[in-house]
Amino acid sequence: METAKAISDLRLEIGDWRFIFRAGVWKPRTSPHTFQGVGAPALEWLKEVKDTFGMEIATEVASPEHVEAALRAGVDYLWIGARSSANPIVVQSICSAIEDWRWKIGDLKGVMIKNPVNQDADLWLGNIERIERAVKGLQVTGDGIPVMAVHRGCGHKPCWGMAHKVRLARPDIPMLLDPSHMSGDAAKVPELMGKIAELGLDGAMIEVHANPEQALSDKAQQIKPECLPEIIPFGGDGHDSERVLSPQGKESTELNWLRAEIDELDEQLWDTIAARMDVSKRIGEWKKAHGVAPLQPERVKVIGERLKVTGERLHLSEDFIQKMWDIIHEESLKQQK
């Protein structure tokens, strides 16, 4: 309630964007020894937030029983988490429950689906289609019940390529950014929020806690409510005041998506090179311990032959492959000395 009040007080300061108060009643965790959520009793707390502050409420559902309990409690939005999203059978069971409870569906305002924990754009798209079938014809407004994609990355990595593929396939589906899970670090959330404007996204799912250090799960990635006005890139009129786009408009947004992909690939490339150098150091230690010279001509010859095959397979020129290898090999020898 303390967190909800702080967010409610900030709504007027931030602008007229729609705020949805979401909280995990059930927490599907990797380890059974960690906090699993309060369970159904916490739905009453969500109802209290809704009644007291007039905010729409949302919670994660991972089973048909969760769907029924949430709808009975008057939850406005359901979301399907990344672990559930990785299993089409689970997603289908949730969708079937939504269809079965049509008598209560009039209170449902939307369904959100996070990307799977594994980097699988096709699975994410399939989940979206399953949900669309479940809510088809269940109108609450002229536009029906919206299905929204929530991009949270994989393993605290952005995985922009996966999200880009989904965005291109379904530009009609709103996509929200989850910078909290994407980074796993509250300090990185503000920078990631800038991607909303750059990539033309439609909002964010941000973890907020009045006392992050006391949070029972994911405390490292939660920000305090007073930080929200500083990181939400929208003006007071509810329109994005920070977006920097060239006259090309959508074309520029597409370029930003491609740049986001290549920036992530570059980071992975450097991480891989650094990991290789670490192995080179350990090879150097082994060679010293066993009286073996750092340079092994026969080994170099074998790698050279392998590089030719690699270049052909990857459609990279032999000259480029050789230059890259020479630089990496030279640095590896330095690491071994």
C-alpha positions as CSV (number, residue, x, y, z in Angstrom):
1,M,0.0,0.0,0.0
2,E,2.9,2.3,0.7
3,T,4.3,1.7,-2.8
4,A,0.8,2.0,-4.4
5,K,0.2,5.4,-2.7
6,A,3.6,6.7,-3.8
7,I,2.9,5.7,-7.4
8,S,-0.7,7.1,-7.2
9,D,0.7,10.5,-6.0
10,L,3.1,10.6,-8.9
11,R,0.6,10.0,-11.6
12,L,-0.3,13.7,-11.8
13,E,3.3,14.7,-11.9
14,I,4.3,12.3,-14.7
15,G,1.4,13.0,-17.0
16,D,-1.8,11.4,-18.2
17,W,-0.4,8.1,-19.2
18,R,-2.3,5.0,-18.0
19,F,-0.8,3.5,-14.9
20,I,-1.5,-0.2,-14.1
21,F,-0.4,-1.4,-10.7
22,R,0.9,-4.9,-11.1
23,A,2.0,-7.3,-8.4
24,G,2.9,-11.0,-8.4
25,V,0.5,-12.9,-6.2
26,W,2.0,-16.2,-7.3
27,K,5.8,-16.1,-7.9
28,P,7.0,-19.0,-10.2
29,R,10.6,-19.2,-9.0
30,T,13.5,-21.4,-10.1
31,S,14.3,-22.7,-6.6
32,P,11.6,-24.0,-4.3
33,H,13.7,-22.5,-1.4
34,T,13.0,-18.9,-2.5
35,F,9.9,-16.8,-1.9
36,Q,7.0,-18.2,-3.9
37,G,4.5,-15.4,-3.4
38,V,1.8,-15.0,-0.8
39,G,-0.8,-16.7,-3.0
40,A,-4.5,-16.0,-3.3
41,P,-4.9,-14.0,-0.1
42,A,-2.8,-11.3,-1.7
43,L,-5.6,-10.7,-4.3
44,E,-7.4,-8.9,-1.5
45,W,-4.5,-6.6,-1.2
46,L,-4.6,-5.8,-4.9
47,K,-8.4,-5.1,-4.6
48,E,-7.6,-2.7,-1.8
49,V,-5.1,-0.9,-4.1
50,K,-7.8,-0.6,-6.7
51,D,-10.5,0.6,-4.4
52,T,-8.3,3.0,-2.5
53,F,-6.3,4.7,-5.3
54,G,-8.5,4.0,-8.4
55,M,-5.6,2.3,-10.3
56,E,-6.2,-0.7,-12.6
57,I,-4.5,-3.8,-11.3
58,A,-2.7,-6.7,-12.9
59,T,-1.2,-10.0,-11.7
60,E,0.7,-13.0,-13.2
61,V,-1.2,-16.2,-13.8
62,A,0.4,-19.6,-14.4
63,S,-2.5,-22.0,-14.2
64,P,-6.3,-22.2,-14.9
65,E,-6.8,-21.9,-11.1
66,H,-4.9,-18.6,-11.1
67,V,-7.1,-17.3,-13.9
68,E,-10.3,-18.0,-12.1
69,A,-9.1,-16.6,-8.8
70,A,-7.8,-13.4,-10.4
71,L,-11.0,-12.8,-12.5
72,R,-13.2,-13.4,-9.4
73,A,-11.1,-10.8,-7.6
74,G,-11.6,-8.2,-10.3
75,V,-8.1,-8.1,-11.7
76,D,-8.1,-5.9,-14.8
77,Y,-5.1,-7.3,-16.6
78,L,-3.5,-10.8,-16.6
79,W,0.0,-11.4,-17.6
80,I,1.7,-14.6,-18.5
81,G,5.3,-14.8,-17.3
82,A,8.5,-15.9,-19.1
83,R,8.6,-19.3,-17.6
84,S,5.0,-20.1,-18.5
85,S,5.6,-18.6,-22.0
86,A,8.3,-21.2,-22.6
87,N,5.7,-24.0,-22.5
88,P,2.9,-23.9,-25.1
89,I,0.8,-26.4,-23.1
90,V,0.8,-24.1,-20.1
91,V,-0.1,-21.1,-22.3
92,Q,-2.9,-23.0,-23.9
93,S,-4.3,-24.1,-20.5
94,I,-4.4,-20.5,-19.4
95,C,-6.1,-19.4,-22.6
96,S,-8.7,-22.1,-22.3
97,A,-9.4,-20.9,-18.7
98,I,-10.0,-17.4,-20.0
99,E,-12.5,-18.8,-22.5
100,D,-14.2,-20.9,-19.9
101,W,-14.8,-17.9,-17.6
102,R,-16.6,-15.8,-20.2
103,W,-19.3,-15.0,-17.7
104,K,-16.6,-12.9,-15.8
105,I,-14.6,-11.8,-18.8
106,G,-16.4,-8.4,-19.1
107,D,-14.1,-7.1,-16.4
108,L,-10.9,-8.2,-18.2
109,K,-9.2,-5.2,-19.9
110,G,-6.2,-6.9,-21.4
111,V,-3.7,-9.8,-21.4
112,M,0.1,-9.4,-21.5
113,I,2.6,-12.1,-22.6
114,K,6.3,-11.9,-21.8
115,N,8.8,-13.4,-24.1
116,P,9.9,-17.0,-23.2
117,V,13.0,-17.4,-21.0
118,N,14.7,-19.0,-24.1
119,Q,15.3,-16.7,-27.1
120,D,12.5,-18.0,-29.3
121,A,10.6,-15.3,-31.4
122,D,8.4,-17.9,-33.1
123,L,7.2,-19.3,-29.7
124,W,6.5,-15.8,-28.5
125,L,4.4,-15.1,-31.7
126,G,2.6,-18.4,-31.3
127,N,1.7,-17.5,-27.7
128,I,0.3,-14.2,-28.9
129,E,-1.9,-16.0,-31.4
130,R,-3.2,-18.4,-28.7
131,I,-4.2,-15.5,-26.5
132,E,-5.9,-13.7,-29.4
133,R,-8.0,-16.8,-30.1
134,A,-9.0,-16.9,-26.4
135,V,-10.1,-13.3,-26.2
136,K,-11.6,-13.1,-29.7
137,G,-15.1,-11.7,-29.6
138,L,-14.9,-10.9,-25.9
139,Q,-15.5,-7.2,-26.4
140,V,-15.2,-4.7,-23.6
141,T,-14.9,-1.7,-25.9
142,G,-15.1,-1.2,-29.7
143,D,-11.5,-2.3,-29.9
144,G,-11.9,-5.5,-28.0
145,I,-9.5,-6.9,-25.4
146,P,-5.9,-6.0,-26.3
147,V,-3.1,-8.5,-26.3
148,M,0.3,-7.0,-25.4
149,A,3.8,-8.3,-25.7
150,V,6.2,-7.6,-22.9
151,H,9.9,-7.7,-23.8
152,R,12.0,-8.7,-20.8
153,G,15.0,-10.2,-22.6
154,C,16.7,-13.5,-21.7
155,G,19.1,-14.1,-18.8
156,H,19.5,-10.4,-18.2
157,K,20.4,-9.9,-21.8
158,P,18.3,-7.7,-24.2
159,C,18.0,-10.1,-27.1
160,W,16.9,-7.3,-29.4
161,G,16.9,-9.5,-32.4
162,M,14.1,-11.7,-31.0
163,A,12.0,-8.6,-30.1
164,H,12.7,-7.0,-33.5
165,K,11.4,-10.1,-35.3
166,V,8.2,-10.1,-33.3
167,R,7.8,-6.3,-33.8
168,L,8.2,-6.7,-37.6
169,A,5.7,-9.7,-37.7
170,R,3.1,-8.0,-35.5
171,P,3.4,-4.2,-35.5
172,D,-0.2,-4.1,-34.5
173,I,0.5,-5.6,-31.1
174,P,1.6,-3.1,-28.4
175,M,5.0,-4.0,-27.0
176,L,6.1,-3.0,-23.6
177,L,9.7,-2.9,-22.3
178,D,10.6,-4.7,-19.0
179,P,13.9,-3.0,-18.2
180,S,14.0,-4.4,-14.7
181,H,14.2,-8.1,-15.7
182,M,16.2,-7.3,-18.8
183,S,19.0,-5.8,-16.7
184,G,18.7,-7.4,-13.3
185,D,20.1,-4.1,-12.0
186,A,18.2,-1.0,-10.9
187,A,21.1,1.2,-11.9
188,K,20.7,0.1,-15.6
189,V,17.0,0.7,-15.8
190,P,17.2,4.4,-16.7
191,E,19.4,3.8,-19.7
192,L,17.2,1.0,-21.0
193,M,14.1,3.2,-20.6
194,G,15.6,5.3,-23.4
195,K,15.0,2.4,-25.8
196,I,11.3,3.1,-25.6
197,A,11.7,6.2,-27.6
198,E,14.4,4.9,-29.9
199,L,12.5,1.7,-30.8
200,G,9.0,3.2,-30.9
201,L,7.8,1.0,-28.0
202,D,4.5,1.5,-26.3
203,G,5.3,1.6,-22.6
204,A,7.1,-0.2,-19.8
205,M,6.7,-2.7,-17.0
206,I,9.0,-1.4,-14.3
207,E,9.6,-3.0,-10.9
208,V,9.0,-0.4,-8.2
209,H,9.3,-0.9,-4.4
210,A,9.1,1.6,-1.5
211,N,11.9,-0.2,0.2
212,P,13.8,-2.3,-2.3
213,E,16.3,-3.6,0.2
214,Q,13.3,-5.3,2.0
215,A,11.9,-6.8,-1.1
216,L,11.4,-10.6,-0.9
217,S,12.5,-11.2,-4.5
218,D,14.6,-9.4,-7.1
219,K,15.6,-6.6,-4.8
220,A,18.6,-5.7,-6.9
221,Q,16.5,-4.6,-9.9
222,Q,13.8,-2.6,-8.2
223,I,13.7,1.2,-8.1
224,K,12.0,3.6,-5.6
225,P,8.8,5.3,-6.7
226,E,10.4,8.8,-6.5
227,C,12.7,7.7,-9.3
228,L,9.9,7.2,-11.8
229,P,9.6,10.9,-13.0
230,E,13.3,10.9,-13.9
231,I,13.3,7.8,-16.1
232,I,9.9,7.8,-17.9
233,P,10.7,9.5,-21.2
234,F,7.3,11.1,-21.7
235,G,6.1,14.7,-21.4
236,G,3.4,15.9,-19.1
237,D,0.9,15.9,-22.0
238,G,1.2,12.2,-22.3
239,H,3.3,12.4,-25.5
240,D,7.0,11.5,-25.9
241,S,9.0,14.6,-25.6
242,E,12.4,13.0,-25.8
243,R,12.2,11.0,-29.0
244,V,14.9,11.9,-31.5
245,L,14.0,10.8,-34.9
246,S,15.1,11.9,-38.3
247,P,12.5,13.0,-41.0
248,Q,12.4,9.4,-42.1
249,G,10.2,8.6,-39.1
250,K,9.5,4.8,-39.1
251,E,12.5,4.2,-41.2
252,S,14.7,5.8,-38.5
253,T,13.0,3.6,-35.9
254,E,13.9,0.6,-37.9
255,L,17.5,1.7,-38.1
256,N,17.5,2.0,-34.3
257,W,16.3,-1.6,-34.0
258,L,19.1,-2.7,-36.3
259,R,21.7,-0.7,-34.3
260,A,20.4,-2.2,-31.1
261,E,20.9,-5.6,-32.5
262,I,24.4,-4.9,-33.7
263,D,25.4,-3.2,-30.4
264,E,24.4,-6.3,-28.6
265,L,26.3,-8.6,-31.0
266,D,29.4,-6.4,-30.6
267,E,29.1,-6.8,-26.8
268,Q,28.8,-10.5,-27.2
269,L,31.8,-10.5,-29.5
270,W,34.0,-8.7,-27.0
271,D,32.8,-11.0,-24.2
272,T,33.8,-14.0,-26.3
273,I,37.2,-12.6,-27.1
274,A,37.8,-11.8,-23.5
275,A,36.8,-15.4,-22.5
276,R,39.2,-16.7,-25.1
277,M,42.1,-14.7,-23.7
278,D,41.3,-16.1,-20.3
279,V,41.7,-19.6,-21.7
280,S,44.9,-18.5,-23.4
281,K,46.3,-17.4,-20.1
282,R,45.6,-20.8,-18.6
283,I,47.2,-22.5,-21.6
284,G,50.2,-20.4,-21.0
285,E,50.4,-21.5,-17.4
286,W,50.1,-25.1,-18.4
287,K,52.9,-24.8,-21.0
288,K,55.2,-23.1,-18.6
289,A,54.6,-25.8,-16.0
290,H,55.4,-28.5,-18.6
291,G,58.2,-26.8,-20.5
292,V,56.3,-26.3,-23.7
293,A,57.0,-23.3,-26.0
294,P,54.2,-20.7,-26.4
295,L,54.3,-21.0,-30.2
296,Q,53.3,-24.4,-31.7
297,P,53.8,-24.3,-35.5
298,E,51.8,-27.5,-36.2
299,R,48.9,-26.2,-34.2
300,V,49.0,-22.9,-36.1
301,K,48.9,-24.9,-39.4
302,V,45.9,-26.9,-38.3
303,I,44.0,-23.8,-37.3
304,G,44.9,-22.1,-40.6
305,E,43.3,-24.9,-42.6
306,R,40.2,-24.8,-40.3
307,L,39.9,-21.0,-41.0
308,K,39.6,-21.6,-44.7
309,V,36.6,-23.8,-44.2
310,T,35.1,-21.4,-41.7
311,G,35.4,-18.5,-44.1
312,E,33.6,-20.4,-46.8
313,R,30.9,-21.6,-44.4
314,L,30.3,-18.0,-43.1
315,H,30.7,-16.3,-46.5
316,L,33.6,-14.2,-45.2
317,S,36.6,-13.5,-47.3
318,E,39.8,-15.4,-46.7
319,D,41.7,-12.2,-46.3
320,F,39.3,-10.9,-43.5
321,I,39.4,-14.2,-41.6
322,Q,43.2,-14.3,-41.8
323,K,43.6,-10.7,-40.6
324,M,41.2,-11.3,-37.7
325,W,43.0,-14.5,-36.7
326,D,46.4,-12.9,-36.8
327,I,45.4,-10.2,-34.4
328,I,43.7,-12.6,-32.0
329,H,46.6,-15.1,-32.2
330,E,49.2,-12.4,-31.5
331,E,47.3,-11.2,-28.4
332,S,46.9,-14.8,-27.3
333,L,50.6,-15.3,-27.4
334,K,51.1,-12.2,-25.3
335,Q,48.6,-13.6,-22.8
336,Q,50.7,-16.8,-22.6
337,K,54.0,-15.1,-21.8
